Amino acid sequence: MSRREELAERLAVVEERIDAACAAAGRPREDVTLVVVTKTYPASDVELLAGLGVSDVGENRHPEAGDKAEEVRADLRWHFVGGLQTNKAGAVSRYADVVQSLDRVKLARSLSRGAQAAGREVGVMIQVDFDGTDPGRAGTAPDDVSALADVAAELPGLRLDGLMTVAPLGVDPRPVFDRLAGLAERVRADHPGARALSAGMSEDFEDAVAAGATHLRIGRAVLGERPVLG
């Protein structure tokens, strides 16, 4: 089986699962965007996915993400989905269409400066950390989301798209996704355009769809086991 055939087969299975989850939740399939997370996979895989109809891809490390975005010729929306250092924000603003991991004001200001310098508008989602026990984990506390949303919405070059979360390991993800949806409703009261809800990965995206997710970040289920890095 060629790599294209393998990806097509895996993608079809994931699409069937998304269709079924949307049907079970009574939601239109077009309300949910599949973001295929291509971190550690080669640019050739991204090109193949684009040929199979994928429109959104996710990366989580700079400069790997930037190098890949420059190499791939297909017209795609690039989502940066990993924790981001402030000193790399300007470079990421030059190629990312959406940064899903905004979690502090300093980062928002750096992304804004980078977007302005590049003459671009960059969508941002606020990453929410519902765990709070790991100081190294990306994400802002739920109580701080509204204030950060207010700042991001006012900064030039940025577009506040919504919220994102990663369910903590070892817990039932559905209550986490429900909490994110409730928090998003409160944010939309002040920022009606912030309608995106990014939640769910290969193992739990059906729960995310049931909770109202608009964006699913799926890597392994489409691309297979990640390459072992030396």
C-alpha positions in Angstrom: 0.0 0.0 0.0 1.4 3.4 -1.0 1.6 6.2 1.6 -1.2 8.0 -0.2 -3.5 5.0 0.0 -2.6 4.5 3.7 -3.5 8.1 4.4 -6.7 8.0 2.4 -7.8 4.9 4.2 -7.1 6.3 7.7 -8.7 9.7 6.8 -11.8 8.0 5.6 -12.2 6.1 8.9 -11.7 9.4 10.8 -14.3 11.2 8.7 -16.8 8.3 9.3 -16.2 8.7 13.0 -16.7 12.5 12.8 -19.9 12.0 10.7 -21.3 9.6 13.3 -20.4 11.8 16.2 -22.1 14.8 14.5 -25.2 12.7 13.8 -25.3 11.5 17.4 -25.0 15.1 18.6 -27.6 16.4 16.1 -25.0 18.7 14.6 -24.3 19.4 10.9 -21.0 17.9 9.8 -19.9 21.3 8.3 -19.9 22.8 11.8 -16.8 20.8 12.6 -13.3 21.4 11.2 -10.8 18.6 11.1 -7.3 19.9 11.8 -4.8 17.2 11.0 -1.8 17.6 13.3 1.2 16.9 11.2 4.0 17.5 13.7 7.1 15.3 13.2 5.7 14.1 9.8 7.3 15.1 6.6 6.1 17.9 4.2 5.4 15.1 1.7 2.6 13.8 4.0 1.1 17.3 4.2 1.1 17.6 0.4 -0.7 14.2 0.2 -3.3 15.2 2.7 -4.0 18.4 0.8 -4.6 16.3 -2.3 -7.0 14.2 -0.3 -9.1 17.2 0.6 -7.6 18.3 4.0 -7.7 22.1 4.3 -6.3 22.6 7.9 -3.1 21.3 9.4 -1.6 21.7 12.8 2.0 22.1 14.0 3.4 22.6 17.5 7.1 23.4 17.2 9.0 26.3 15.7 11.1 26.3 13.5 9.9 22.9 12.2 6.5 24.4 11.5 7.8 27.4 9.6 10.1 25.3 7.5 7.3 22.9 6.6 4.9 25.8 5.8 7.5 27.3 3.5 8.1 23.9 1.8 4.5 22.9 1.2 3.0 24.4 -1.9 -0.6 23.5 -1.2 -3.0 26.2 -0.1 -3.7 25.3 3.5 -4.7 26.9 6.8 -1.8 26.5 9.3 -2.7 26.1 13.0 0.0 26.5 15.6 -1.2 24.2 18.4 1.8 23.9 20.8 3.1 26.0 23.7 4.8 29.0 22.3 7.7 31.0 23.7 7.3 34.8 23.5 10.6 35.3 21.6 9.3 33.0 18.8 5.9 34.6 18.5 7.0 37.1 15.8 8.3 34.4 13.5 5.2 32.2 14.0 3.0 35.2 13.1 4.6 35.2 9.6 3.1 31.8 8.6 0.5 30.7 11.1 -3.1 31.5 10.2 -4.3 30.6 13.7 -2.4 30.2 17.0 -4.5 28.0 19.2 -2.2 28.2 22.2 -2.5 31.8 23.4 -2.2 31.8 27.2 -0.8 35.1 28.4 -0.9 38.8 27.7 2.8 39.1 26.9 2.4 36.4 24.2 -0.6 38.2 22.8 1.4 41.4 22.5 4.3 39.7 20.7 1.9 37.9 18.3 0.3 41.3 17.6 3.6 43.0 16.8 4.6 40.1 14.6 1.4 40.1 12.7 1.5 43.8 12.1 5.1 43.6 10.9 4.1 40.9 8.4 1.0 42.8 7.3 -1.2 39.8 8.3 -4.2 39.0 10.6 -3.6 36.0 12.8 -6.5 34.2 14.5 -5.9 33.3 18.1 -7.6 30.8 20.5 -7.0 31.0 24.2 -5.7 27.8 25.6 -7.4 26.9 28.9 -5.7 24.7 31.5 -8.3 23.0 33.6 -5.7 20.9 35.4 -3.6 23.5 37.1 -1.2 21.1 38.8 1.6 21.1 36.2 3.5 24.4 36.1 5.1 23.4 32.8 1.8 22.9 31.1 0.6 25.5 28.6 -2.7 27.2 29.1 -4.2 29.9 31.3 -6.4 29.4 34.3 -10.2 29.5 33.7 -10.6 32.6 35.9 -8.1 34.5 33.7 -9.7 33.8 30.3 -12.0 36.8 30.2 -9.3 39.3 30.9 -7.0 37.7 28.3 -9.8 37.7 25.8 -10.4 41.4 26.3 -6.8 42.1 25.6 -6.5 39.9 22.5 -9.7 41.3 21.0 -8.2 44.8 21.1 -4.7 44.1 19.8 -4.1 45.1 16.1 -3.3 42.2 13.8 -5.1 39.6 16.0 -8.6 38.1 15.6 -10.0 36.4 18.7 -11.5 33.2 17.4 -12.4 31.3 20.6 -11.0 28.8 23.1 -8.9 25.6 23.1 -8.1 23.0 25.7 -6.3 19.7 26.0 -8.0 17.2 28.4 -5.8 16.2 31.3 -4.4 12.7 31.1 -6.3 10.0 33.0 -9.6 11.8 33.4 -12.9 11.6 31.7 -12.6 14.2 29.0 -16.3 15.0 28.6 -16.7 17.1 31.7 -13.6 19.1 30.7 -15.0 19.8 27.3 -18.4 20.8 28.8 -16.6 23.2 31.1 -14.8 24.7 28.0 -18.1 25.1 26.2 -19.6 26.9 29.3 -16.6 29.2 29.5 -16.9 29.9 25.8 -20.5 31.0 26.2 -19.4 33.6 28.7 -16.6 34.9 26.4 -19.0 35.2 23.5 -21.2 37.4 25.6 -18.5 40.1 25.2 -16.9 38.9 22.0 -19.6 37.4 19.7 -17.1 36.5 17.0 -15.2 34.1 19.3 -17.1 31.1 18.2 -14.4 28.5 17.8 -14.1 25.7 20.3 -11.0 23.5 19.7 -11.1 20.3 21.7 -10.6 16.6 21.1 -7.8 14.5 19.7 -7.6 11.0 18.3 -8.7 9.3 21.5 -11.5 11.6 22.6 -12.9 13.6 19.7 -16.4 12.1 19.8 -16.8 13.5 23.3 -15.6 16.9 22.0 -18.1 16.9 19.2 -20.9 16.1 21.7 -19.7 19.1 23.8 -19.9 21.4 20.9 -16.3 21.5 19.5 -15.9 23.3 16.2 -12.2 22.2 15.7 -10.7 18.7 16.3 -6.9 18.3 16.4 -6.3 14.8 15.1 -2.9 13.4 14.3 -2.2 9.7 15.0 -5.6 8.4 13.9 -4.9 9.9 10.4 -1.1 9.7 10.1 -0.3 6.5 12.1 2.3 6.2 14.9 4.6 9.1 15.0 8.2 8.6 13.7 10.7 7.8 16.4 13.1 10.8 16.6 16.7 10.1 17.3 
